[in-house]
């Protein structure tokens, strides 16, 4: 059990090629969605996930995903995966469908409606990939820590 818990703690977030193909097909009903993907700088795990998400967005035939950019923050660290979407109905629907699909893969990606998501110009969504959430300590004490 300790080995399994350790593997959970260090496992990278990934999307399998078969999931990219099937989810991409299901998301094709949303046409012309503009997507921008940003990831935390100097974090190979987050960058690898951005590659998977770029492939998923391209498979869905949404607007060509721009290359992921690296971002850094001087304040609080960004943890987890977030989707910021403009308030227009086509983009909101696409963002919520993407969030549900990622949730089925145990990748929590809440959607926030906003007037200007990240680096998107006009209608669209910004997928922000932060650090991998911490699973929790290996001990069985009550101080289990999880991140959003």
Beta strands, then each sheet from edge to edge (+ up, - down):
strand 1: 35-40
strand 2: 69-71
strand 3: 81-86
strand 4: 109-114
strand 5: 125-129
sheet 1: 2+ 1+ 5+ 3- 4-
end
